Amino acid sequence: MTLESDTNFSFIYYDARSLGLSQNGNFNPTHRSRLTQFADRPSILGLHFCFKITIYDDANFGGASRELTESCRDLTKIGFNDRISSIKVVGSAWVGYEHGNYGGRQYILEERNFPDPNSWGGSNDQLSSLKKLDINIGDETKIVVYADGNFKGNSKPFESEVKDLSYYSFNDVISSVEVKSGTWVLYEHSNYKGRMYVLTKGSYANPSDWGPNDTISSLRPVKEPFSPTEVLSMEFDIAAGHLNATPRALVDFTQRNDTSADQKATWGTSHTETSIKTYEWHWQNVLDISANYTFETGVPVIFESKLSISAKDTFTIGASGSEKNTKHDEWHFELPTTVKAHTSLRVQCLLQDGNIDVPFHAVMKKGDKQWTETGTYHGTQSYNIHVDYKETPI
């Protein structure tokens, strides 16, 4: 096992070892027990992503610094009260507060670098507490704003940013808010300027629940921080899989010998053919894992004309399905060297081309969220080479 790391990522690579595969890609039956032992064990490529904020004493990320991965209601405890002059946010979103215990003016701190207080809309040496937001904001965001308190009067739903509420006749009139999904920032002025008010999912019946009355001129959802979608484990339902096979002739030779003496065959004695194996993952839902995402796992293969699970290897399993994994097998076979007297000899070498379709389910992770996705694994593989010849007397 190899461990590599940098400032923001830690990767753990688990070594893939051949369990029951011979050099030409065929199964070695002597390793069948080892293959069975590992077939039901989920494979994992661990990817640990750091969710943190780094605060600096000086502008441009200079001076003393501290890293935080959880909320801090009193920066005095870490010696950083009213000292922050620059900030780096990785894989998360935070709210900075003017006072301790999450009081006073608020400043949204999304994933990016903030070289000075102006970059987050604040003043130097002003922050006294930091709160980490839930990073699982989701793909959909929705907020409903009301002209009167207690969710009365004119209302308007929004699902995306609005830099000037006057376009919707809602400038400086909002008195109650319902955040249906996501996390939203309400701004005192248009174009996302002025004081900020960060609202998470919930109902805010009166301005005292979130800020002053009739002062909001723009609003937007918080951007979901970058957090990679990982595949934690994958299992294949071999019993529900399908195998369709079609024979393919690698050679089909016929030679007629009308003489009274044996003849040398006109075809070569030794032959080598190459076949291509493919491995594809077709996900039921469109995922946000990249097309070139790799994962270490055993896959459905054909063994003794039945479906089984191979030894572990690393494959590209990206959501697009356009990334096709390919490998090659070589097939060596010998043909008869002589055609007997007064005989017609037909020689055929047949190879089965198999198409594999097997359902799978995978446990996914994005940030703190885990869920299950399903799909169909599709593979192609050649197997069961067979040389046949037929002699017909003349």
Sequence and secondary structure as in RCSB ss.txt:
>XXXX:A:sequence
MTLESDTNFSFIYYDARSLGLSQNGNFNPTHRSRLTQFADRPSILGLHFCFKITIYDDANFGGASRELTESCRDL
TKIGFNDRISSIKVVGSAWVGYEHGNYGGRQYILEERNFPDPNSWGGSNDQLSSLKKLDINIGDETKIVVYADGN
FKGNSKPFESEVKDLSYYSFNDVISSVEVKSGTWVLYEHSNYKGRMYVLTKGSYANPSDWGPNDTISSLRPVKEP
FSPTEVLSMEFDIAAGHLNATPRALVDFTQRNDTSADQKATWGTSHTETSIKTYEWHWQNVLDISANYTFETGVP
VIFESKLSISAKDTFTIGASGSEKNTKHDEWHFELPTTVKAHTSLRVQCLLQDGNIDVPFHAVMKKGDKQWTETG
TYHGTQSYNIHVDYKETPI
>XXXX:A:secstr
 EEEE SSEEEEE     SSB TTS B GGGHHHHHHHHTS    EEEE  EEEEEEEGGGEEEEEEESS BS G
GGGT TT   EEEEESS EEEEEEGGGEEEEEEE SSEE SGGGGT  TT   EEEE  S   S  EEEEEEEGG
GEEEEEEESS BS GGGGT TT   EEEEEES EEEEEEGGGEEEEEEE SEEE SGGGTS TT   EEEE    
   EEEEEEEE GGG EEEEEEEEEEEEEEEE SSS EE SS SEEEEEEEEEEEEEESS  SS TT EEEE  E
EEETTEEEE   EEEE  TTS   EEEEEEEEEE   EE TTEEEEEEEEEEEEEEEEEEEEEEEETTEEEEEEE
EEEEEEEEEEEEEEEEEE 
